Amino acid sequence: MTRLSVNINKIATIRNARGGDIPDILNAATNIESYGAQGITVHPRPDERHIRYEDVHQLKPLVKTEFNIEGYPSRNFMELVLLVKPDQVTLVPDPPNAITSNSGWDTVTNKIFLTEVISEFKKKGIRVSIFVDTNLVNIEHAALTGTDRIELYTEPYAEQYSHDRKKAIPPFIEAAKLANSLGLGINAGHDLNLENLRYFHENIPYLDEVSIGHALISDALYFGLEKTVGMYLDLLK
């Protein structure tokens, strides 16, 4: 079964809008796990506009499933991850002012940089995933960096899904097959939601994990958090 990791950044965004600790992201993470999610994802950014570094430290002893920290591997980010030692770190090529992740790594240009960064994490026993698009050259070179997994950037699939889902899916199928043949695990994320997740899951082979935040937390405003997590889990069966 493909695992569901819930990104709780949006819960922190709401908290930060007013200050204080409402909603309580620690309680939210614990509840999300109790509802059946198999992981918690956070993306601490340099300006701490949603998840803060302090949150990451507080979440570490509470998360009993898989703890995934994603972000751009700046020195501050790397020091945080190496200290906290999550189950997985996902490397994204976001500049500091990015609103959200909007591209995969150019693994050809950044191969030496990524190889050095990944080596540091793996020395500490942290599984590494890197964010990539469906460009097969980028996947081939991702395998040369020493990463354990890739995370397929799924915004192009999500954008095209409502227009022609049969045309949207083939690049991701091909990318997944290549990644698997190269010994890489496969994660996916970005704009996956209740409408498009089932078709993606049914068609992508070897899919280990999906990371979903914005859509899931938004749906929870209508359906409630427990029911929403259950709805996403049902799409992954």
Secondary structure, DSSP 4 states (H G I P E B T S, - for coil): --EEEEE-HHHHHHHHHH-TTSS-HHHHHHHHHHTT-SEEEE---TT-SSS-HHHHHHHTTT--SEEEEEE---HHHHHHHHHH--SEEEE----TT-SS------TTTTHHHHHHHHHHHHHTT-EEEEEE-S-HHHHHHHHTTT-SEEEEE-HHHHHHHHHHHHHHSHHHHHHHHHHHHTT-EEEEESS--TTTHHHHHHH-TTEEEEEE-HHHHHHHHHH-HHHHHHHHHHHT-
